Amino acid sequence: MLITYNGVKVVNFGNYNLRRVLSRLFVAAVFLFPFENIFSQTCGFGCLGLSGFYGGYSVEKYDAEGLNNFLNSFSPKDNLNFNMQKGEGLIVGMNIVRANYTDFFFTFKGYYQFYSETQEKPMNSDPLKNIINAKFEMNNWGFGLNFGIPLFSIFDWKVIEGNLSFYSPELTVQEKYDNYLVNEEIFSSDRVRMGFSLGSGLIIHVIRDYVSLEATGLYSFAEVDNLISEKTGIKIPAREEKLILQGGIIGIVQLNVGIPF
């Protein structure tokens, strides 16, 4: 097809007619438009579509009736009154994939969380002479997935977050006399335990695409049947009860720092 203007050749479509050309352009636009929108989304290694890591502080509560009963049995007459119920520590991780869209975002992340609780109780009237020190640790690593929506220019709401954790609990009991260690026994698990948690959270953008603060509240579903002494092979607790009956509320505050991907 030849198009002329005032006798001057302007466009020559050769064997193609104008309808065929326009139809092909339309089809190309229809197929390219969705891909343009897809690739315009930010998909990378980090929060807010960034490549980066995060670190923060975490607190986890748990029902440790079996653990406390075991610790208080060391010297019943001294009324040791151990009450383990809350571990504190740090969490570090990386958002492996985070896809930001106009109306929502989702994140897949990996993390390592290490926290512990330590209590010290006197075995007689002189607290400096004979002391029992107990340290319980529930370090874990895991993966998480969350789904959220933007609220305002600086706020995002993580509507739901789920984490799958693998942890190795450990209990260290020390007896000290006049600040000198006279006996130590370590109780550990014979296998890696698994638990999960569900919750929600809020993301505050401090510097868009570079720095954000993230606060998350979750409920943990985790339990520990027993631990085994590395010295004697004895299992604790001795009676038919769980060391950790169930998990509880988890609070995490973290700082996200990243580089645009």
KAQUI-V346005 format. One record per backbone hydrogen bond with DSSP energy under -1.0 kcal/mol. NH is the residue of the N-H (numbers start at 0). CO is the residue of the C=O. E is the energy in kcal/mol with one decimal. If there is no record, write none. Layout:
<<NH:CO:E> <NH:CO:E>>
//
This chain:
<<2:10:-3.0> <4:7:-2.6> <7:4:-1.4> <9:2:-2.9> <10:2:-1.4> <12:0:-3.1> <15:12:-2.3> <20:16:-1.8> <21:17:-2.5> <22:18:-2.4> <23:19:-2.0> <24:20:-2.1> <25:21:-2.2> <26:22:-2.4> <27:23:-2.4> <28:24:-2.1> <29:25:-2.4> <30:26:-2.0> <31:27:-2.5> <32:28:-2.1> <35:31:-2.3> <36:32:-1.9> <37:33:-2.5> <38:34:-2.8> <40:37:-1.5> <43:97:-1.1> <45:43:-1.1> <48:45:-1.1> <50:258:-3.1> <51:44:-3.1> <52:256:-1.1> <53:92:-2.4> <54:254:-1.6> <55:90:-2.4> <56:252:-2.7> <57:88:-2.8> <58:250:-2.3> <59:86:-2.7> <60:248:-2.3> <61:84:-1.9> <62:245:-2.8> <66:242:-1.7> <67:63:-2.5> <68:64:-2.4> <69:65:-1.8> <70:66:-2.2> <71:67:-2.5> <73:70:-1.3> <77:74:-1.5> <78:75:-1.3> <86:59:-2.9> <87:115:-2.1> <88:57:-2.1> <89:113:-1.4> <90:55:-2.0> <91:111:-2.5> <92:53:-2.3> <93:109:-2.7> <95:93:-1.0> <96:107:-2.2> <97:43:-1.2> <98:105:-2.1> <99:41:-1.8> <100:103:-2.7> <104:147:-2.2> <105:98:-1.6> <106:145:-2.2> <107:96:-3.0> <108:143:-2.6> <109:93:-2.6> <110:141:-2.1> <111:91:-3.1> <112:139:-3.5> <113:89:-2.3> <115:87:-2.3> <116:135:-2.2> <118:133:-2.4> <120:131:-2.7> <122:129:-2.9> <128:125:-1.5> <129:125:-1.0> <130:175:-2.6> <131:120:-3.0> <132:173:-3.0> <133:118:-2.9> <134:171:-2.4> <135:116:-2.8> <136:169:-3.0> <137:114:-1.8> <139:112:-3.3> <140:165:-2.3> <141:110:-2.1> <142:163:-2.1> <143:108:-2.4> <144:161:-2.5> <145:106:-2.0> <146:159:-2.3> <147:104:-2.7> <148:156:-2.3> <150:154:-2.4> <151:154:-1.4> <155:202:-2.3> <156:148:-3.1> <157:200:-2.2> <158:156:-1.2> <159:146:-1.8> <160:198:-2.4> <161:144:-2.7> <162:196:-2.4> <163:142:-3.0> <164:194:-3.0> <165:140:-2.9> <166:192:-2.1> <167:138:-1.9> <169:136:-2.1> <170:186:-3.0> <171:134:-2.6> <172:184:-2.8> <173:132:-3.0> <174:182:-2.8> <175:130:-2.9> <176:179:-2.9> <179:176:-1.6> <181:174:-2.8> <182:174:-1.4> <184:172:-2.5> <186:170:-3.4> <187:227:-2.5> <192:166:-2.8> <194:164:-2.3> <195:220:-1.5> <196:162:-2.0> <197:218:-1.7> <198:160:-2.2> <199:216:-2.2> <200:157:-1.9> <201:214:-2.6> <202:155:-2.9> <203:212:-3.3> <204:153:-2.8> <205:210:-1.4> <206:210:-2.1> <209:206:-2.8> <210:206:-2.4> <211:255:-1.9> <212:203:-2.8> <213:253:-2.5> <214:201:-2.6> <215:251:-2.7> <216:199:-2.8> <217:249:-2.6> <218:197:-2.8> <219:247:-3.1> <220:195:-3.4> <223:243:-1.9> <226:235:-2.3> <227:187:-3.2> <228:233:-2.6> <229:185:-2.8> <232:228:-1.4> <235:226:-2.7> <240:238:-2.1> <242:223:-1.1> <242:224:-1.2> <243:223:-2.0> <244:62:-2.2> <249:217:-3.1> <250:58:-2.6> <251:215:-2.5> <252:56:-2.5> <253:213:-2.6> <254:54:-2.9> <255:211:-2.9> <256:52:-1.8> <257:209:-2.2> <258:50:-2.1>>
//
